[in-house]
Amino acid sequence: MKKYKPDTLCVQAGYSPESGEARIPPIVQSTTFYYEKTRDMADLFDLKSDGYFYSRLANPTVAAFEGKVAALEGGVCGIGCSSGMAATALTVMTVAGAGDNILSSSAVYGGTYNLFAVTLPKLGIECRFFDPDAPEEEIEKLIDGKTRLIFTETIANPAIVVLDFEKIARVAKKYGVLFAVDNTLATPVLCRPAEWGANIIVHSSSKYLDGHAAALGGMIVDAGNFAFKGNERYPYFNIPDESYHGLVYAEQPVAFGTKCRAQMMRDLGAIMSPQNGFLSYIGCDTLALRMERHSRNAERAAAYLAAHPKIEWVKHPSLKGDKYHALARKYLPAGQGGMLSFGIKGSVEKCAQFMESLSLITQETHVADVRSCVLHPASTTHRQLSEEDLKAAGVPHNLIRLSVGIEDPDDIIADLEAALEKV
């Protein structure tokens, strides 16, 4: 597709009908596909031709959504997954195995932290966490010959840490290590990580991309800007894969994307469903409009809370006094999204009292859709973390995560005000 702007790509990318075909991509609710010629199917299995043969690997409806997100991120390939966690797990397992290690910012989503700190080590993959504000030389000390990936988030959930892309990109490039970014809370409308040196971008598409809390899913985007060929750090990209007809992934036009789909998705089966692909595709049509409203509403809510006497602190990069305000102006100039966090003065019980007193804003385990919602991460999404891990993740016990929706901002603030009066 031409080099259109994000607003246009949200509406037009991913699917182009032929004359007489449906204008919106149909839901291809089929596990399998018919072919008349045996040779045609063999060519598909050998990756000599494009097409579909089994929906565990690829599906036309999901492909439309993959194409849209890849275009928005400026990537060469998208892979739709069953969830954001599946996207993260597949990304790591495409490049790392037993005996290898990855690096991750400590300020990541609680589920990601647990995957890296608990589950992957059981498979022999070590994770070495670093403070996202640490200087380059401190991060470099964690890298050795077995390091396969550096993982970060554009805007950390729920710590609201804005990533210093250029710092991490310099470290990754210096050591020839793949640089992956979870761009869920920014979306490619507000930030395109590949333009700042990222090689792989992942999303929980259940959030802003779908936008309506209707479709579970995840997305992996290969930016196509990493040199696997001849890179000794990635031997399994440079030797024939005997489980896939001797294919050498580094010799493919899209090395990471091919290995991730042909090997990992084939074996683990964490593919997005056609129905969820369809809902996410049409939800994404309004992404640019929604992100503008989410960002403006969050700015209003953050400013209101920052001035309230019952609030101890507020984290949103739009605030001039925020630690990450300068980085946000650099990497997220069009807006910083709808997520913010704040601390209630007093006991942890006051957090529950506040949330239970809200009426418009609901308490739920979700963020980043059109409806405003709150959560207490320390007792929910991050409750499996130790006190030390909570501190490293930037999650104090009085933290309330507020995902600001697209309702009228006056109504959102009125609801916050009424609830705070009862605390």
CORSUL-V439943 format. One record per helix or strand of 2 or more residues. SS is the DSSP state (h for helix, s for strand). FROM is the first residue (numbers start at 0). LEN is the number of residues. If there is no record, write none. Layout:
ss:SS from:FROM len:LEN
ss:SS from:FROM len:LEN
//
This chain:
ss:h from:5 len:7
ss:h from:37 len:8
ss:h from:59 len:14
ss:s from:76 len:5
ss:h from:83 len:12
ss:s from:100 len:5
ss:h from:109 len:13
ss:s from:125 len:5
ss:h from:135 len:5
ss:s from:146 len:7
ss:h from:164 len:11
ss:s from:177 len:5
ss:h from:186 len:4
ss:h from:192 len:4
ss:s from:199 len:5
ss:s from:217 len:5
ss:h from:231 len:7
ss:h from:241 len:3
ss:h from:248 len:3
ss:h from:254 len:14
ss:h from:273 len:11
ss:h from:286 len:20
ss:s from:310 len:5
ss:h from:324 len:7
ss:s from:338 len:6
ss:h from:348 len:8
ss:s from:361 len:2
ss:s from:372 len:3
ss:h from:376 len:3
ss:h from:386 len:6
ss:s from:398 len:5
ss:h from:408 len:13
//
